[in-house]
């Protein structure tokens, strides 16, 4: 362990990434962890409370999305620890650090849940893309790659949600 690891409260690691870069990237990762766990709770909220004609298909989609977000949270938390940090993912920590808008508590039908999730996935996706650039700018390729992997998955799910809304709009317009 280097003296600078000890001074900054980091766990001893033999990764040859300078401490300043590790600290910077760990801040990014910790923010991402909070938002990922929060987004997962939003998806789970939708899964538990979805109602309406498309209940079965949306419930299954939301359950799959929650499982994917669990995997993304694990990827981010593990990277934090690999870099010598500590993953902080308690509900209280997440509530204090997530930048996502609060999930509405009055939604009932599937369309409203899908719209609420689109409104949360879109800014989360944009932040992931920015974090790819931030990690790459300090030449931290490992974290940039994790952000890239998560970004691909989130973009795909955002596409699914938006396609559902597009289909619903098209169906409504054709019945008029």
C-alpha positions as protocol buffer text, in pm:
chain_id: "A"
residue {
  index: 1
  type: UNK
  ca { x: 0 y: 0 z: 0 }
}
residue {
  index: 2
  type: UNK
  ca { x: 129 y: 342 z: -83 }
}
residue {
  index: 3
  type: UNK
  ca { x: 136 y: 625 z: 171 }
}
residue {
  index: 4
  type: UNK
  ca { x: -115 y: 819 z: -38 }
}
residue {
  index: 5
  type: UNK
  ca { x: -371 y: 534 z: -17 }
}
residue {
  index: 6
  type: UNK
  ca { x: -348 y: 541 z: 361 }
}
residue {
  index: 7
  type: UNK
  ca { x: -371 y: 920 z: 374 }
}
residue {
  index: 8
  type: UNK
  ca { x: -688 y: 923 z: 162 }
}
residue {
  index: 9
  type: UNK
  ca { x: -860 y: 640 z: 352 }
}
residue {
  index: 10
  type: UNK
  ca { x: -843 y: 397 z: 62 }
}
residue {
  index: 11
  type: UNK
  ca { x: -804 y: 23 z: 93 }
}
residue {
  index: 12
  type: UNK
  ca { x: -466 y: -105 z: -15 }
}
residue {
  index: 13
  type: UNK
  ca { x: -460 y: -199 z: -384 }
}
residue {
  index: 14
  type: UNK
  ca { x: -181 y: -257 z: -631 }
}
residue {
  index: 15
  type: UNK
  ca { x: -356 y: -98 z: -925 }
}
residue {
  index: 16
  type: UNK
  ca { x: -119 y: 147 z: -1092 }
}
residue {
  index: 17
  type: UNK
  ca { x: -377 y: 423 z: -1128 }
}
residue {
  index: 18
  type: UNK
  ca { x: -275 y: 742 z: -945 }
}
residue {
  index: 19
  type: UNK
  ca { x: -467 y: 810 z: -624 }
}
residue {
  index: 20
  type: UNK
  ca { x: -607 y: 1140 z: -752 }
}
residue {
  index: 21
  type: UNK
  ca { x: -758 y: 969 z: -1054 }
}
residue {
  index: 22
  type: UNK
  ca { x: -895 y: 685 z: -844 }
}
residue {
  index: 23
  type: UNK
  ca { x: -1057 y: 934 z: -604 }
}
residue {
  index: 24
  type: UNK
  ca { x: -1211 y: 1129 z: -892 }
}
residue {
  index: 25
  type: UNK
  ca { x: -1348 y: 817 z: -1061 }
}
residue {
  index: 26
  type: UNK
  ca { x: -1474 y: 679 z: -730 }
}
residue {
  index: 27
  type: UNK
  ca { x: -1683 y: 995 z: -685 }
}
residue {
  index: 28
  type: UNK
  ca { x: -1837 y: 934 z: -1027 }
}
residue {
  index: 29
  type: UNK
  ca { x: -1896 y: 568 z: -948 }
}
residue {
  index: 30
  type: UNK
  ca { x: -2052 y: 643 z: -609 }
}
residue {
  index: 31
  type: UNK
  ca { x: -2296 y: 886 z: -770 }
}
residue {
  index: 32
  type: UNK
  ca { x: -2377 y: 626 z: -1034 }
}
residue {
  index: 33
  type: UNK
  ca { x: -2430 y: 362 z: -767 }
}
residue {
  index: 34
  type: UNK
  ca { x: -2679 y: 584 z: -583 }
}
residue {
  index: 35
  type: UNK
  ca { x: -2872 y: 663 z: -901 }
}
residue {
  index: 36
  type: UNK
  ca { x: -2868 y: 301 z: -1019 }
}
residue {
  index: 37
  type: UNK
  ca { x: -3008 y: 171 z: -691 }
}
residue {
  index: 38
  type: UNK
  ca { x: -3265 y: 450 z: -690 }
}
residue {
  index: 39
  type: UNK
  ca { x: -3367 y: 377 z: -1050 }
}
residue {
  index: 40
  type: UNK
  ca { x: -3403 y: 12 z: -962 }
}
residue {
  index: 41
  type: UNK
  ca { x: -3641 y: 108 z: -680 }
}
residue {
  index: 42
  type: UNK
  ca { x: -3845 y: 315 z: -926 }
}
residue {
  index: 43
  type: UNK
  ca { x: -3872 y: 20 z: -1162 }
}
residue {
  index: 44
  type: UNK
  ca { x: -3970 y: -206 z: -872 }
}
residue {
  index: 45
  type: UNK
  ca { x: -4235 y: 47 z: -767 }
}
residue {
  index: 46
  type: UNK
  ca { x: -4379 y: 33 z: -1118 }
}
residue {
  index: 47
  type: UNK
  ca { x: -4361 y: -348 z: -1118 }
}
residue {
  index: 48
  type: UNK
  ca { x: -4553 y: -375 z: -791 }
}
residue {
  index: 49
  type: UNK
  ca { x: -4820 y: -122 z: -884 }
}
residue {
  index: 50
  type: UNK
  ca { x: -4883 y: -155 z: -1256 }
}
residue {
  index: 51
  type: UNK
  ca { x: -5247 y: -204 z: -1351 }
}
residue {
  index: 52
  type: UNK
  ca { x: -5440 y: -223 z: -1673 }
}
residue {
  index: 53
  type: UNK
  ca { x: -5469 y: -413 z: -1995 }
}
residue {
  index: 54
  type: UNK
  ca { x: -5092 y: -464 z: -2039 }
}
residue {
  index: 55
  type: UNK
  ca { x: -5030 y: -572 z: -1680 }
}
residue {
  index: 56
  type: UNK
  ca { x: -4874 y: -908 z: -1764 }
}
residue {
  index: 57
  type: UNK
  ca { x: -4629 y: -783 z: -2028 }
}
residue {
  index: 58
  type: UNK
  ca { x: -4532 y: -468 z: -1834 }
}
residue {
  index: 59
  type: UNK
  ca { x: -4494 y: -656 z: -1507 }
}
residue {
  index: 60
  type: UNK
  ca { x: -4255 y: -898 z: -1680 }
}
residue {
  index: 61
  type: UNK
  ca { x: -4063 y: -615 z: -1850 }
}
residue {
  index: 62
  type: UNK
  ca { x: -4028 y: -422 z: -1524 }
}
residue {
  index: 63
  type: UNK
  ca { x: -3910 y: -734 z: -1339 }
}
residue {
  index: 64
  type: UNK
  ca { x: -3644 y: -793 z: -1606 }
}
residue {
  index: 65
  type: UNK
  ca { x: -3534 y: -431 z: -1588 }
}
residue {
  index: 66
  type: UNK
  ca { x: -3502 y: -449 z: -1207 }
}
residue {
  index: 67
  type: UNK
  ca { x: -3281 y: -756 z: -1239 }
}
residue {
  index: 68
  type: UNK
  ca { x: -3060 y: -579 z: -1495 }
}
residue {
  index: 69
  type: UNK
  ca { x: -3027 y: -275 z: -1269 }
}
residue {
  index: 70
  type: UNK
  ca { x: -2920 y: -505 z: -982 }
}
residue {
  index: 71
  type: UNK
  ca { x: -2642 y: -636 z: -1205 }
}
residue {
  index: 72
  type: UNK
  ca { x: -2538 y: -283 z: -1302 }
}
residue {
  index: 73
  type: UNK
  ca { x: -2527 y: -177 z: -936 }
}
residue {
  index: 74
  type: UNK
  ca { x: -2304 y: -477 z: -861 }
}
residue {
  index: 75
  type: UNK
  ca { x: -2069 y: -384 z: -1148 }
}
residue {
  index: 76
  type: UNK
  ca { x: -2035 y: -28 z: -1019 }
}
residue {
  index: 77
  type: UNK
  ca { x: -1995 y: -132 z: -654 }
}
residue {
  index: 78
  type: UNK
  ca { x: -1730 y: -387 z: -743 }
}
residue {
  index: 79
  type: UNK
  ca { x: -1536 y: -127 z: -944 }
}
residue {
  index: 80
  type: UNK
  ca { x: -1545 y: 107 z: -645 }
}
residue {
  index: 81
  type: UNK
  ca { x: -1394 y: -161 z: -423 }
}
residue {
  index: 82
  type: UNK
  ca { x: -1138 y: -268 z: -687 }
}
residue {
  index: 83
  type: UNK
  ca { x: -1012 y: 93 z: -694 }
}
residue {
  index: 84
  type: UNK
  ca { x: -969 y: 88 z: -316 }
}
residue {
  index: 85
  type: UNK
  ca { x: -1291 y: 260 z: -219 }
}
residue {
  index: 86
  type: UNK
  ca { x: -1602 y: 155 z: -35 }
}
residue {
  index: 87
  type: UNK
  ca { x: -1937 y: 103 z: -205 }
}
residue {
  index: 88
  type: UNK
  ca { x: -2209 y: 293 z: -22 }
}
residue {
  index: 89
  type: UNK
  ca { x: -2549 y: 161 z: -122 }
}
residue {
  index: 90
  type: UNK
  ca { x: -2777 y: 181 z: 179 }
}
residue {
  index: 91
  type: UNK
  ca { x: -3124 y: 323 z: 130 }
}
residue {
  index: 92
  type: UNK
  ca { x: -3034 y: 633 z: 333 }
}
residue {
  index: 93
  type: UNK
  ca { x: -2717 y: 697 z: 136 }
}
residue {
  index: 94
  type: UNK
  ca { x: -2897 y: 648 z: -193 }
}
residue {
  index: 95
  type: UNK
  ca { x: -3177 y: 884 z: -90 }
}
residue {
  index: 96
  type: UNK
  ca { x: -2925 y: 1155 z: -3 }
}
residue {
  index: 97
  type: UNK
  ca { x: -2718 y: 1121 z: -322 }
}
residue {
  index: 98
  type: UNK
  ca { x: -2947 y: 1022 z: -607 }
}
residue {
  index: 99
  type: UNK
  ca { x: -3017 y: 1294 z: -861 }
}
residue {
  index: 100
  type: UNK
  ca { x: -3328 y: 1123 z: -1001 }
}
residue {
  index: 101
  type: UNK
  ca { x: -3667 y: 1283 z: -961 }
}
residue {
  index: 102
  type: UNK
  ca { x: -3888 y: 1112 z: -702 }
}
residue {
  index: 103
  type: UNK
  ca { x: -4118 y: 847 z: -843 }
}
residue {
  index: 104
  type: UNK
  ca { x: -4485 y: 950 z: -846 }
}
residue {
  index: 105
  type: UNK
  ca { x: -4696 y: 771 z: -589 }
}
residue {
  index: 106
  type: UNK
  ca { x: -5035 y: 810 z: -756 }
}
residue {
  index: 107
  type: UNK
  ca { x: -4985 y: 617 z: -1081 }
}
residue {
  index: 108
  type: UNK
  ca { x: -5217 y: 334 z: -1165 }
}
residue {
  index: 109
  type: UNK
  ca { x: -5216 y: 241 z: -1533 }
}
residue {
  index: 110
  type: UNK
  ca { x: -4931 y: 99 z: -1737 }
}
residue {
  index: 111
  type: UNK
  ca { x: -4893 y: 402 z: -1964 }
}
residue {
  index: 112
  type: UNK
  ca { x: -4836 y: 633 z: -1668 }
}
residue {
  index: 113
  type: UNK
  ca { x: -4573 y: 401 z: -1522 }
}
residue {
  index: 114
  type: UNK
  ca { x: -4394 y: 373 z: -1855 }
}
residue {
  index: 115
  type: UNK
  ca { x: -4392 y: 753 z: -1898 }
}
residue {
  index: 116
  type: UNK
  ca { x: -4256 y: 796 z: -1544 }
}
residue {
  index: 117
  type: UNK
  ca { x: -3980 y: 547 z: -1614 }
}
residue {
  index: 118
  type: UNK
  ca { x: -3889 y: 715 z: -1945 }
}
residue {
  index: 119
  type: UNK
  ca { x: -3859 y: 1043 z: -1754 }
}
residue {
  index: 120
  type: UNK
  ca { x: -3605 y: 878 z: -1523 }
}
residue {
  index: 121
  type: UNK
  ca { x: -3418 y: 654 z: -1767 }
}
residue {
  index: 122
  type: UNK
  ca { x: -3346 y: 939 z: -2012 }
}
residue {
  index: 123
  type: UNK
  ca { x: -3147 y: 1161 z: -1770 }
}
residue {
  index: 124
  type: UNK
  ca { x: -2979 y: 854 z: -1619 }
}
residue {
  index: 125
  type: UNK
  ca { x: -2868 y: 750 z: -1969 }
}
residue {
  index: 126
  type: UNK
  ca { x: -2736 y: 1099 z: -2043 }
}
residue {
  index: 127
  type: UNK
  ca { x: -2535 y: 1098 z: -1719 }
}
residue {
  index: 128
  type: UNK
  ca { x: -2386 y: 759 z: -1804 }
}
residue {
  index: 129
  type: UNK
  ca { x: -2267 y: 889 z: -2139 }
}
residue {
  index: 130
  type: UNK
  ca { x: -2111 y: 1192 z: -1970 }
}
residue {
  index: 131
  type: UNK
  ca { x: -1938 y: 963 z: -1721 }
}
residue {
  index: 132
  type: UNK
  ca { x: -1792 y: 755 z: -2005 }
}
residue {
  index: 133
  type: UNK
  ca { x: -1628 y: 1077 z: -2125 }
}
residue {
  index: 134
  type: UNK
  ca { x: -1517 y: 1178 z: -1774 }
}
residue {
  index: 135
  type: UNK
  ca { x: -1352 y: 841 z: -1707 }
}
residue {
  index: 136
  type: UNK
  ca { x: -1191 y: 837 z: -2051 }
}
residue {
  index: 137
  type: UNK
  ca { x: -1061 y: 1193 z: -2003 }
}
residue {
  index: 138
  type: UNK
  ca { x: -853 y: 1078 z: -1705 }
}
residue {
  index: 139
  type: UNK
  ca { x: -751 y: 759 z: -1889 }
}
residue {
  index: 140
  type: UNK
  ca { x: -940 y: 527 z: -1657 }
}
residue {
  index: 141
  type: UNK
  ca { x: -1039 y: 274 z: -1921 }
}
residue {
  index: 142
  type: UNK
  ca { x: -1175 y: 13 z: -1680 }
}
residue {
  index: 143
  type: UNK
  ca { x: -1445 y: 241 z: -1545 }
}
residue {
  index: 144
  type: UNK
  ca { x: -1515 y: 389 z: -1889 }
}
residue {
  index: 145
  type: UNK
  ca { x: -1578 y: 35 z: -2015 }
}
residue {
  index: 146
  type: UNK
  ca { x: -1821 y: -35 z: -1731 }
}
residue {
  index: 147
  type: UNK
  ca { x: -2004 y: 289 z: -1807 }
}
residue {
  index: 148
  type: UNK
  ca { x: -2017 y: 192 z: -2174 }
}
residue {
  index: 149
  type: UNK
  ca { x: -2163 y: -151 z: -2095 }
}
residue {
  index: 150
  type: UNK
  ca { x: -2428 y: -6 z: -1866 }
}
residue {
  index: 151
  type: UNK
  ca { x: -2506 y: 272 z: -2113 }
}
residue {
  index: 152
  type: UNK
  ca { x: -2579 y: 20 z: -2389 }
}
residue {
  index: 153
  type: UNK
  ca { x: -2821 y: -169 z: -2167 }
}
residue {
  index: 154
  type: UNK
  ca { x: -2996 y: 144 z: -2042 }
}
residue {
  index: 155
  type: UNK
  ca { x: -3031 y: 283 z: -2395 }
}
residue {
  index: 156
  type: UNK
  ca { x: -3191 y: -45 z: -2501 }
}
residue {
  index: 157
  type: UNK
  ca { x: -3442 y: -35 z: -2215 }
}
residue {
  index: 158
  type: UNK
  ca { x: -3521 y: 330 z: -2285 }
}
residue {
  index: 159
  type: UNK
  ca { x: -3587 y: 228 z: -2645 }
}
residue {
  index: 160
  type: UNK
  ca { x: -3826 y: -48 z: -2525 }
}
residue {
  index: 161
  type: UNK
  ca { x: -4016 y: 197 z: -2304 }
}
residue {
  index: 162
  type: UNK
  ca { x: -4041 y: 459 z: -2576 }
}
residue {
  index: 163
  type: UNK
  ca { x: -4152 y: 196 z: -2831 }
}
residue {
  index: 164
  type: UNK
  ca { x: -4429 y: 91 z: -2594 }
}
residue {
  index: 165
  type: UNK
  ca { x: -4550 y: 451 z: -2569 }
}
residue {
  index: 166
  type: UNK
  ca { x: -4524 y: 495 z: -2947 }
}
residue {
  index: 167
  type: UNK
  ca { x: -4729 y: 183 z: -3004 }
}
residue {
  index: 168
  type: UNK
  ca { x: -4989 y: 302 z: -2756 }
}
residue {
  index: 169
  type: UNK
  ca { x: -5013 y: 643 z: -2926 }
}
residue {
  index: 170
  type: UNK
  ca { x: -5045 y: 478 z: -3267 }
}
residue {
  index: 171
  type: UNK
  ca { x: -5318 y: 244 z: -3140 }
}
residue {
  index: 172
  type: UNK
  ca { x: -5511 y: 534 z: -2986 }
}
residue {
  index: 173
  type: UNK
  ca { x: -5484 y: 746 z: -3302 }
}
residue {
  index: 174
  type: UNK
  ca { x: -5604 y: 461 z: -3527 }
}
residue {
  index: 175
  type: UNK
  ca { x: -5922 y: 412 z: -3320 }
}
residue {
  index: 176
  type: UNK
  ca { x: -6025 y: 774 z: -3357 }
}
